[in-house]
Amino acid sequence: MAGACTEGIDTGFVALGYAKVGVLGVVQGITELLPISSTAHMRIVPAVLGWQDPGSAFSAAMQLAALAAVISYFWSDVSSLTVGSVKALVRRDFKHPSFKFAVGVVIATIPIVIFGAMLSKILNTCDSPLRSLNVIALSCIVMAVLLGIGELIARRQRSAADMDWLDAFLIGLAQVGALIPGISRSGSTLTAALFLDFKREDAARISFLLGVPAIAAAGLKELFILYKAGLSAEGWMILLFGLVIASASAFAAIWGLMRFLKEHSAWPFAVYRMALGIILLVGVSRGWLA
């Protein structure tokens, strides 16, 4: 179904109401932090159920739920990095691990900020061509292949403490791919970390921690855009309801993923993405999905 526009911004989620947004909140929370693309599922689930597309504004704003989950789950890491880097800066101890990691986070964020600003209009516009199911399907397939290659060639010998600024920059470049629906921010950064020979659990930890500023910036920026566009009071309440639901789901997703990667490979996610992409291509070509 066609989306709804508020000052040129796709606000289809308002018409869905609380119950449907609650369902999408669960889907968003789980898929945002698993390497399977939340944006893809935000298009696929409504398309399959015959619901209106909630719009890219909804997907971007809902990233704040993932932010809350990441910070709460990794609170010890976030707090120690913050305190440690500030103390190191005051002491001018620029070789301190916390300071180096904090700078790495900044370095990793720069590429997606630049490209996000450049692509902002086409990403957030109503009926954006990047949100077509064909684009999402191809993105799923490409990332499935890359994730599979990462599993095959990675030596998995490095820990998160070994990350240097070049690693951060390369993972940050990979994060740019998440601007294309279907690629997945966690999927692209996790795959990049595997290519750089990080252990699976450490790759996931790096993926989540490096993504904090990008997730925060994207979510807060979208809230500001919705505010400027004059989103109704009911729209804000529906969005808040979705955020609360998605936060709990996202925390559960992190908990499950970190434990899964301790003992297992990322192959199930690669296989799932490949199957999803193929099913979408077939569904669109046969007219099963609009």
KAHU-V701444 format. One record per residue. N is the residue number from 1. RES is the residue in one small letter. PHI is phi in whole degrees, 0 to 359 (* if undefined). PSI is psi in whole degrees, -180 to 180 (999 if undefined). D_LAST is the distance of its C-alpha to the last C-alpha in Angstrom with 2 decimals. Layout:
BEGIN
n:res:phi:psi:d_last
N:RES:PHI:PSI:D_LAST
N:RES:PHI:PSI:D_LAST
END
This chain:
BEGIN
n:res:phi:psi:d_last
1:m:*:151:8.21
2:a:292:149:10.33
3:g:279:173:13.00
4:a:252:147:16.71
5:c:243:138:19.31
6:t:232:107:22.93
7:e:54:41:24.96
8:g:83:-4:22.04
9:i:261:134:21.06
10:d:287:112:17.75
11:t:238:42:19.08
12:g:300:-22:16.21
13:f:296:-27:18.06
14:v:297:-40:20.82
15:a:290:-18:18.95
16:l:287:-31:18.06
17:g:83:177:21.79
18:y:293:-46:24.07
19:a:298:-48:22.97
20:k:291:-38:19.31
21:v:294:-34:20.50
22:g:298:-43:23.15
23:v:298:-46:20.74
24:l:293:-29:18.84
25:g:296:-41:22.37
26:v:297:-47:23.29
27:v:298:-46:20.26
28:q:299:-47:20.94
29:g:299:-42:24.64
30:i:289:-48:24.45
31:t:281:-20:21.97
32:e:297:-36:23.50
33:l:253:-2:26.71
34:l:266:151:25.69
35:p:281:51:24.81
36:i:231:5:21.18
37:s:76:107:19.51
38:s:289:-39:18.98
39:t:299:-40:16.54
40:a:300:-46:14.22
41:h:288:-27:14.63
42:m:290:-19:14.28
43:r:265:-39:10.63
44:i:289:-49:10.10
45:v:300:-49:12.17
46:p:298:-37:10.71
47:a:296:-43:7.08
48:v:292:-39:9.08
49:l:275:-5:11.41
50:g:78:21:9.39
51:w:270:164:11.33
52:q:291:144:11.33
53:d:297:123:11.11
54:p:293:-18:14.89
55:g:95:156:15.24
56:s:292:-28:17.25
57:a:298:-40:20.45
58:f:296:-48:20.05
59:s:300:-43:19.53
60:a:291:-45:22.53
61:a:295:-34:24.77
62:m:290:-9:24.21
63:q:296:-21:25.82
64:l:296:-26:29.07
65:a:294:-42:28.69
66:a:295:-38:28.76
67:l:300:-46:31.73
68:a:298:-40:33.62
69:a:291:-43:33.06
70:v:297:-47:34.15
71:i:296:-41:37.23
72:s:290:-41:38.30
73:y:291:-42:37.88
74:f:258:33:39.56
75:w:302:-41:41.95
76:s:296:-40:45.02
77:d:293:-47:43.58
78:v:296:-45:42.41
79:s:292:-42:45.71
80:s:292:-38:47.92
81:l:294:-42:46.15
82:t:294:-52:46.41
83:v:295:-45:50.05
84:g:297:-41:51.06
85:s:290:-36:49.65
86:v:294:-45:51.28
87:k:297:-41:54.59
88:a:295:-38:54.38
89:l:295:-42:53.73
90:v:297:-39:56.75
91:r:278:-4:58.87
92:r:58:34:57.45
93:d:267:78:56.70
94:f:285:-3:53.84
95:k:260:1:53.90
96:h:296:136:53.17
97:p:306:-41:50.15
98:s:295:-42:48.52
99:f:295:-44:48.94
100:k:297:-40:47.61
101:f:291:-40:44.50
102:a:298:-41:43.96
103:v:295:-38:44.25
104:g:300:-39:41.79
105:v:298:-43:39.25
106:v:296:-46:39.82
107:i:300:-43:39.56
108:a:292:-24:36.27
109:t:276:-28:34.80
110:i:304:-48:35.81
111:p:302:-45:33.19
112:i:288:-28:30.14
113:v:295:-45:31.84
114:i:295:-52:32.37
115:f:289:-31:28.95
116:g:296:-41:27.26
117:a:294:-39:29.24
118:m:294:-36:28.42
119:l:259:6:24.62
120:s:306:-46:24.62
121:k:294:-44:23.40
122:i:286:-27:20.35
123:l:286:-38:19.47
124:n:261:-7:19.86
125:t:292:155:18.76
126:c:296:140:16.09
127:d:56:42:12.73
128:s:301:131:14.43
129:p:297:-23:13.28
130:l:288:-14:14.54
131:r:263:12:11.92
132:s:291:150:9.07
133:l:293:-29:8.02
134:n:294:-43:10.09
135:v:298:-45:12.96
136:i:297:-42:12.95
137:a:298:-47:13.04
138:l:295:-38:15.87
139:s:297:-41:17.61
140:c:299:-43:17.76
141:i:293:-44:19.28
142:v:300:-46:21.72
143:m:291:-31:22.94
144:a:297:-43:23.35
145:v:295:-45:25.62
146:l:294:-42:27.55
147:l:296:-39:28.09
148:g:296:-42:29.32
149:i:297:-41:31.67
150:g:301:-41:32.92
151:e:294:-36:33.85
152:l:288:-40:35.61
153:i:261:-16:37.71
154:a:292:136:38.41
155:r:272:-19:41.99
156:r:53:53:41.28
157:q:250:-12:44.78
158:r:259:150:44.32
159:s:255:170:44.15
160:a:300:-31:42.67
161:a:294:-19:46.22
162:d:276:-6:46.26
163:m:296:129:43.50
164:d:250:-177:44.84
165:w:290:-30:43.56
166:l:292:-41:42.22
167:d:302:-46:40.15
168:a:299:-42:38.84
169:f:294:-43:37.97
170:l:294:-41:36.13
171:i:293:-36:34.13
172:g:296:-39:33.47
173:l:297:-41:32.13
174:a:297:-34:29.79
175:q:297:-27:28.64
176:v:301:-34:27.41
177:g:303:-25:24.59
178:a:294:-15:23.16
179:l:293:-22:22.19
180:i:270:119:19.24
181:p:306:132:16.50
182:g:104:-20:16.68
183:i:285:-49:20.33
184:s:85:123:22.00
185:r:295:-48:25.30
186:s:293:-35:27.13
187:g:294:-44:25.82
188:s:291:-41:26.91
189:t:286:-38:30.24
190:l:297:-43:31.00
191:t:297:-44:30.43
192:a:299:-42:32.66
193:a:294:-36:35.31
194:l:294:-41:35.30
195:f:300:-29:35.82
196:l:271:12:38.76
197:d:72:26:40.26
198:f:279:148:39.95
199:k:299:152:40.12
200:r:303:-49:36.82
201:e:296:-39:37.83
202:d:290:-35:39.30
203:a:298:-42:36.24
204:a:294:-42:34.17
205:r:299:-45:36.90
206:i:298:-44:36.94
207:s:303:-47:33.16
208:f:291:-46:33.30
209:l:291:-41:36.48
210:l:293:-24:35.61
211:g:275:-8:32.31
212:v:305:-52:34.04
213:p:297:-40:34.65
214:a:295:-43:31.20
215:i:295:-44:29.52
216:a:297:-46:32.02
217:a:297:-44:31.67
218:a:296:-45:27.86
219:g:294:-47:27.91
220:l:293:-38:30.91
221:k:298:-41:29.69
222:e:291:-37:26.48
223:l:298:-41:28.66
224:f:295:-42:30.83
225:i:297:-42:27.98
226:l:294:-37:26.77
227:y:296:-46:30.43
228:k:295:-30:30.94
229:a:282:-9:27.87
230:g:81:41:29.48
231:l:302:137:27.25
232:s:291:163:28.58
233:a:299:-40:30.84
234:e:296:-38:28.37
235:g:298:-41:25.73
236:w:295:-39:28.36
237:m:293:-40:29.20
238:i:295:-42:25.65
239:l:296:-43:25.34
240:l:298:-41:28.76
241:f:299:-44:27.91
242:g:296:-38:24.93
243:l:296:-42:27.29
244:v:296:-45:29.93
245:i:297:-45:27.70
246:a:293:-33:26.18
247:s:298:-45:29.74
248:a:295:-40:30.99
249:s:294:-40:28.04
250:a:294:-39:28.49
251:f:298:-43:32.20
252:a:297:-36:31.64
253:a:294:-43:29.29
254:i:297:-47:32.04
255:w:305:-46:34.69
256:g:292:-43:32.91
257:l:295:-44:31.96
258:m:297:-38:35.51
259:r:286:-36:37.06
260:f:295:-45:34.71
261:l:287:-12:35.43
262:k:293:-34:39.16
263:e:242:-15:39.18
264:h:230:165:36.02
265:s:272:176:34.09
266:a:269:9:30.61
267:w:303:-40:29.53
268:p:304:-36:27.50
269:f:290:-38:25.24
270:a:296:-44:24.98
271:v:296:-43:24.16
272:y:300:-45:21.53
273:r:297:-43:19.82
274:m:298:-47:20.04
275:a:298:-42:18.65
276:l:298:-45:15.72
277:g:297:-43:14.93
278:i:294:-44:15.35
279:i:299:-41:13.25
280:l:296:-45:10.24
281:l:300:-44:11.05
282:v:294:-44:11.56
283:g:298:-41:8.46
284:v:289:-43:6.31
285:s:294:-32:9.33
286:r:273:-6:9.69
287:g:84:9:6.48
288:w:289:-31:6.76
289:l:238:139:3.79
290:a:275:999:0.00
END
